[in-house]
């Protein structure tokens, strides 16, 4: 029996832990806990950046900056989802209604279930990848044997932070490392979670567009006549489905638009910073440790930008196909007054579905290319300053 759900249980469980899944108890407590915890974490990053701000310390500053921006992105996502909780509920309601509209044996159910299964596999893969990246980021520090009694040397920490206390015992040092490890894993899983959710919702919209395309191809065909469905009944169903797709995509755009804006602004700096860390680590005594720490993190940051841009490109291309399918239908076999109705679908499809970054840039593979070019340019400047 097909499980009629768009969002898999792993994503639902993690959204519950972060306090953004609708209907959970003590939701305010969850949100206050995460916001305060992440804010304190960012404050310690800020203290380190201010007290160590010097161009001779550029490597550590870039390390601090990259981890700081990751926590900023996670906190911003939690705040946006909290403020737009009603919008998220509407999205979940619309996806549930799409499942209800599918009959138990038809093509609609198979198409929706196929996309849901694909998105579930991708989500699990993303969560696993981000988990491995988080472990790679912290494992070297947890296994290292560090002498904490040497107060003249700076203690190696997973994330560059300035604490309001002195770490002068092994127990304190291990406690700090354990705390930072938890934060690093939380940040990694949070990044994977919201990216996976975004991709899941986009693929669901794609499945509904595929259903609409099939209906458009069958308009005016003999199969429709055999089912004794009138043209008015079929075209009404098509127009309603098209409008539901537009509404759902607009709600996803509204929910993720400013998240994408902050994400691409931060990712440009993060990609540049991590690239700088990897390049400058080459040839140093602890090059392997530094590169392993940063390489998967660098890959995940690029993947994060690619996922958003791919989703925007995917949705845009799918919306173009609606007009083409309407034009390629058997309109020439219809009555003149019936074929004119399809013009409205073709005209509406000319306004393509888009996902944007703060209404300022359309997410596409071309935009992803521009982000990579900008990051490369900033990296060149940093290497020249080194």
C-alpha positions as CSV (number, residue, x, y, z in Angstrom):
1,X,0.0,0.0,0.0
2,X,1.4,3.4,-1.0
3,X,2.1,5.8,1.8
4,X,0.3,9.0,1.0
5,X,2.7,11.6,2.3
6,X,5.0,14.1,0.6
7,X,7.4,14.7,3.5
8,X,9.0,11.6,4.9
9,X,9.2,10.8,8.6
10,X,12.9,11.7,9.0
11,X,12.2,15.3,7.9
12,X,9.1,15.5,10.0
13,X,10.9,14.3,13.1
14,X,13.7,16.8,12.6
15,X,11.3,19.6,12.0
16,X,9.6,18.6,15.3
17,X,13.0,18.8,17.1
18,X,13.6,22.3,15.8
19,X,10.1,23.3,16.8
20,X,8.7,24.2,13.3
21,X,6.4,21.3,12.6
22,X,2.8,22.4,13.1
23,X,0.7,21.1,16.0
24,X,3.5,20.1,18.4
25,X,3.2,20.9,22.1
26,X,5.5,23.4,23.9
27,X,6.4,24.9,20.5
28,X,7.3,28.2,22.1
29,X,9.8,26.5,24.4
30,X,11.4,24.8,21.4
31,X,11.8,28.0,19.5
32,X,13.1,30.1,22.4
33,X,15.6,27.4,23.3
34,X,17.1,27.3,19.8
35,X,17.1,31.0,19.2
36,X,18.8,31.8,22.5
37,X,21.3,28.9,22.1
38,X,22.3,29.9,18.6
39,X,22.5,33.6,19.6
40,X,24.9,32.8,22.4
41,X,27.0,30.6,20.0
42,X,27.2,33.5,17.5
43,X,28.2,35.9,20.3
44,X,31.2,33.8,21.2
45,X,32.1,33.8,17.5
46,X,31.8,37.5,17.4
47,X,34.0,38.0,20.4
48,X,36.7,35.8,18.8
49,X,36.5,37.8,15.6
50,X,36.8,41.2,17.3
51,X,39.7,40.2,19.7
52,X,41.7,38.4,16.9
53,X,41.0,40.8,14.1
54,X,44.4,41.2,12.3
55,X,45.5,40.4,8.7
56,X,48.3,38.2,10.1
57,X,45.6,36.0,11.5
58,X,43.6,35.8,8.3
59,X,43.4,31.9,8.3
60,X,41.7,31.8,11.7
61,X,39.5,34.7,10.9
62,X,38.2,33.0,7.7
63,X,37.6,29.8,9.8
64,X,35.6,31.8,12.3
65,X,33.7,33.6,9.6
66,X,32.6,30.5,7.8
67,X,31.2,28.7,10.9
68,X,29.6,32.0,12.1
69,X,27.7,32.4,8.9
70,X,26.4,28.8,9.0
71,X,24.9,29.4,12.5
72,X,23.4,32.7,11.2
73,X,21.7,30.9,8.3
74,X,20.3,28.2,10.6
75,X,18.9,30.8,13.1
76,X,17.4,32.9,10.3
77,X,15.7,29.8,8.8
78,X,14.1,28.9,12.2
79,X,12.9,32.5,12.7
80,X,11.4,32.6,9.2
81,X,9.6,29.3,9.6
82,X,8.3,30.5,13.0
83,X,7.0,33.8,11.6
84,X,5.5,32.1,8.5
85,X,4.1,29.1,10.3
86,X,0.6,29.7,8.8
87,X,2.1,29.7,5.3
88,X,3.9,26.4,6.0
89,X,0.6,24.9,7.3
90,X,-1.1,26.0,4.1
91,X,1.6,24.3,2.0
92,X,1.2,21.1,4.0
93,X,-2.6,21.3,3.6
94,X,-2.3,21.8,-0.2
95,X,0.0,18.8,-0.6
96,X,-2.4,16.7,1.5
97,X,-5.3,17.7,-0.8
98,X,-3.2,16.7,-3.8
99,X,-3.0,13.2,-2.4
100,X,-6.7,13.1,-1.7
101,X,-7.5,14.1,-5.3
102,X,-5.6,11.1,-6.5
103,X,-7.7,8.0,-7.1
104,X,-6.4,4.7,-5.7
105,X,-5.3,3.1,-9.0
106,X,-4.9,6.0,-11.4
107,X,-1.9,7.6,-13.0
108,X,-2.2,10.6,-10.6
109,X,-1.4,8.4,-7.6
110,X,1.5,6.7,-9.3
111,X,3.1,10.0,-10.4
112,X,2.7,11.6,-7.0
113,X,3.9,8.5,-5.2
114,X,6.9,8.2,-7.5
115,X,8.0,11.8,-6.9
116,X,7.4,11.4,-3.1
117,X,9.6,8.2,-3.1
118,X,12.3,10.0,-5.1
119,X,12.3,13.0,-2.8
120,X,12.4,10.7,0.3
121,X,15.5,9.0,-1.0
122,X,17.2,12.3,-1.9
123,X,16.3,13.7,1.6
124,X,17.8,10.7,3.4
125,X,20.9,11.0,1.2
126,X,21.3,14.7,2.0
127,X,20.9,14.1,5.7
128,X,23.5,11.3,5.6
129,X,25.9,13.5,3.6
130,X,25.6,16.4,6.0
131,X,26.0,14.1,9.0
132,X,29.2,12.7,7.5
133,X,30.4,16.2,6.8
134,X,29.7,17.2,10.4
135,X,31.6,14.2,11.7
136,X,34.6,14.9,9.4
137,X,34.6,18.5,10.7
138,X,34.8,17.5,14.4
139,X,36.5,14.1,14.5
140,X,40.1,15.3,14.2
141,X,39.8,17.5,17.2
142,X,38.1,14.9,19.3
143,X,40.8,12.4,18.7
144,X,43.8,14.8,19.1
145,X,45.8,14.8,22.3
146,X,46.2,18.4,23.4
147,X,48.2,19.9,26.3
148,X,45.9,22.4,28.0
149,X,48.4,23.4,30.6
150,X,50.4,25.5,28.0
151,X,48.6,28.8,28.5
152,X,50.9,30.6,26.0
153,X,49.5,28.7,23.0
154,X,46.0,29.0,21.7
155,X,44.0,25.8,22.2
156,X,42.7,24.2,19.0
157,X,38.9,24.3,19.0
158,X,36.5,23.0,16.5
159,X,35.0,26.4,16.0
160,X,36.9,29.6,16.7
161,X,35.2,31.1,19.8
162,X,36.2,33.4,22.6
163,X,34.7,32.1,25.9
164,X,34.3,34.2,29.1
165,X,36.3,31.7,31.1
166,X,39.8,30.2,30.9
167,X,40.1,26.6,29.7
168,X,42.9,25.4,31.9
169,X,42.0,21.8,32.6
170,X,41.5,18.7,30.5
171,X,37.9,18.3,31.7
172,X,37.0,21.8,30.7
173,X,38.6,21.4,27.3
174,X,36.8,18.1,26.6
175,X,33.5,19.6,27.7
176,X,34.0,22.6,25.4
177,X,34.9,20.2,22.5
178,X,31.8,18.1,23.2
179,X,29.6,21.1,23.2
180,X,31.1,22.4,20.0
181,X,30.7,19.0,18.4
182,X,27.0,19.0,19.2
183,X,26.6,22.5,17.8
184,X,28.5,21.5,14.6
185,X,26.3,18.5,14.1
186,X,23.1,20.4,14.8
187,X,24.1,23.1,12.3
188,X,25.0,20.5,9.6
189,X,21.7,18.6,10.1
190,X,19.7,21.9,10.2
191,X,21.2,22.9,6.8
192,X,20.5,19.5,5.3
193,X,16.9,19.5,6.8
194,X,15.7,22.8,5.2
195,X,17.4,22.1,1.9
196,X,15.8,18.7,1.8
197,X,12.4,20.1,2.6
198,X,12.7,22.7,-0.1
199,X,13.6,20.1,-2.7
200,X,10.8,17.8,-1.5
201,X,8.2,20.6,-2.0
202,X,9.6,21.5,-5.4
203,X,9.5,17.9,-6.6
204,X,5.9,17.6,-5.4
205,X,4.9,20.6,-7.5
206,X,6.7,18.9,-10.4
207,X,4.6,15.8,-9.9
208,X,1.4,17.8,-10.1
209,X,2.6,19.6,-13.3
210,X,3.3,16.1,-14.8
211,X,-0.3,15.1,-14.0
212,X,-1.6,18.4,-15.6
213,X,0.5,17.7,-18.7
214,X,-1.0,14.3,-19.1
215,X,-4.5,15.7,-18.8
216,X,-3.7,18.3,-21.5
217,X,-2.4,15.7,-23.9
218,X,-5.7,13.8,-23.5
219,X,-7.9,16.8,-24.1
220,X,-10.0,16.2,-27.2
221,X,-8.8,12.6,-27.5
222,X,-11.1,9.6,-28.1
223,X,-10.3,8.2,-24.6
224,X,-12.0,11.2,-23.0
225,X,-15.1,10.7,-25.2
226,X,-15.3,7.0,-24.2
227,X,-15.3,8.0,-20.6
228,X,-18.3,10.1,-21.3
229,X,-16.6,13.2,-19.8
230,X,-17.8,16.4,-21.3
231,X,-15.2,19.0,-22.5
232,X,-16.4,21.4,-19.8
233,X,-15.8,18.9,-17.1
234,X,-12.3,18.1,-18.3
235,X,-11.2,21.7,-18.9
236,X,-12.6,22.7,-15.5
237,X,-10.5,20.0,-13.8
238,X,-7.4,21.2,-15.8
239,X,-7.9,24.9,-14.9
240,X,-8.4,24.1,-11.2
241,X,-5.3,21.9,-11.2
242,X,-3.3,24.6,-12.9
243,X,-4.4,27.3,-10.4
244,X,-3.6,25.0,-7.5
245,X,-0.1,24.5,-8.9
246,X,0.4,28.2,-9.2
247,X,-0.9,28.9,-5.7
248,X,1.4,26.2,-4.2
249,X,4.5,27.4,-6.0
250,X,3.8,31.0,-4.9
251,X,3.5,29.9,-1.3
252,X,6.8,28.0,-1.5
253,X,8.3,31.0,-3.0
254,X,6.9,33.2,-0.2
255,X,8.3,30.9,2.5
256,X,11.8,30.4,1.0
257,X,12.4,33.7,-0.8
258,X,14.2,35.6,2.0
259,X,15.9,32.4,3.2
260,X,17.4,32.0,-0.3
261,X,18.5,35.7,-0.3
262,X,20.4,35.3,3.0
263,X,21.7,31.9,2.0
264,X,23.2,33.1,-1.3
265,X,24.7,36.1,0.4
266,X,26.3,34.0,3.1
267,X,27.2,31.2,0.8
268,X,29.2,33.5,-1.5
269,X,31.3,34.5,1.5
270,X,31.5,31.0,2.9
271,X,32.6,29.4,-0.4
272,X,35.2,32.1,-0.6
273,X,36.4,31.6,3.0
274,X,36.5,27.8,2.7
275,X,38.3,28.0,-0.6
276,X,40.9,30.3,1.0
277,X,41.3,27.8,4.0
278,X,41.9,24.9,1.6
279,X,44.3,26.7,-0.7
280,X,46.4,28.2,2.1
281,X,46.5,24.9,4.0
282,X,48.4,23.2,1.2
283,X,52.0,22.8,2.2
284,X,51.5,23.4,5.9
285,X,52.5,20.7,8.5
286,X,48.9,19.9,9.4
287,X,47.6,20.3,5.8
288,X,45.7,16.9,5.8
289,X,43.8,17.7,9.0
290,X,42.8,21.2,7.7
291,X,41.8,20.1,4.3
292,X,39.7,17.1,5.5
293,X,38.0,19.5,8.0
294,X,37.1,22.0,5.3
295,X,36.7,20.0,2.1
296,X,33.3,18.3,2.8
297,X,32.1,21.5,4.4
298,X,33.1,23.3,1.1
299,X,31.3,20.7,-1.0
300,X,28.1,20.9,1.1
301,X,28.0,24.7,0.8
302,X,28.3,24.5,-3.0
303,X,25.7,21.7,-3.0
304,X,23.4,23.9,-0.9
305,X,23.6,26.7,-3.5
306,X,23.1,24.2,-6.4
307,X,20.0,22.7,-4.8
308,X,18.2,26.0,-4.6
309,X,19.2,27.0,-8.2
310,X,18.4,23.5,-9.5
311,X,14.9,23.7,-7.9
312,X,14.3,27.1,-9.5
313,X,15.4,25.9,-12.9
314,X,13.4,22.7,-12.6
315,X,10.2,24.6,-11.7
316,X,10.7,27.1,-14.5
317,X,11.2,24.4,-17.2
318,X,8.2,22.5,-15.9
319,X,6.0,25.6,-16.2
320,X,7.1,26.2,-19.8
321,X,6.0,22.7,-20.6
322,X,2.4,23.5,-19.7
323,X,1.9,25.9,-22.5
324,X,3.6,23.5,-25.0
325,X,1.3,20.7,-23.8
326,X,-1.8,22.8,-24.3
327,X,-0.6,23.7,-27.8
328,X,0.2,20.1,-28.7
329,X,-3.2,18.8,-27.6
330,X,-5.8,17.8,-30.1
331,X,-7.4,21.3,-30.2
332,X,-7.8,21.0,-34.0
333,X,-10.4,18.2,-33.4
334,X,-12.4,20.3,-31.0
335,X,-15.2,22.7,-31.7
336,X,-14.0,26.3,-32.2
337,X,-15.6,27.6,-29.0
338,X,-13.9,24.7,-27.0
339,X,-10.5,25.2,-28.4
340,X,-10.5,28.9,-27.5
341,X,-10.7,27.9,-23.9
342,X,-7.2,26.4,-24.1
343,X,-5.9,29.9,-25.0
344,X,-6.3,31.0,-21.4
345,X,-4.1,28.1,-20.2
346,X,-1.5,28.9,-22.8
347,X,-1.5,32.6,-22.0
348,X,-1.3,32.0,-18.2
349,X,1.6,29.6,-18.7
350,X,3.6,32.3,-20.4
351,X,4.1,33.8,-16.9
352,X,6.5,31.1,-15.7
353,X,6.6,29.8,-12.2
354,X,9.7,31.2,-10.5
355,X,11.6,30.8,-7.3
356,X,13.6,33.9,-6.3
357,X,16.1,35.1,-3.8
358,X,14.3,38.0,-2.0
359,X,12.5,39.0,-5.2
360,X,15.8,40.2,-6.4
361,X,17.3,37.3,-8.4
362,X,15.6,34.4,-10.1
363,X,17.0,31.0,-9.0
364,X,18.5,29.2,-12.0
365,X,21.6,27.4,-13.0
366,X,22.8,30.6,-14.6
367,X,22.5,32.3,-11.2
368,X,24.5,29.4,-9.6
369,X,27.3,30.1,-12.2
370,X,27.3,33.8,-11.2
371,X,27.6,32.9,-7.5
372,X,30.6,30.6,-8.2
373,X,32.3,33.3,-10.3
374,X,31.8,35.9,-7.6
375,X,33.2,33.5,-4.9
376,X,36.2,32.9,-7.1
377,X,36.8,36.6,-7.6
378,X,36.7,37.2,-3.8
379,X,39.1,34.3,-3.2
380,X,41.6,35.8,-5.6
381,X,41.5,39.0,-3.6
382,X,42.0,37.2,-0.3
383,X,45.0,35.2,-1.7
384,X,46.5,38.5,-3.0
385,X,46.2,40.0,0.5
386,X,47.7,37.0,2.2
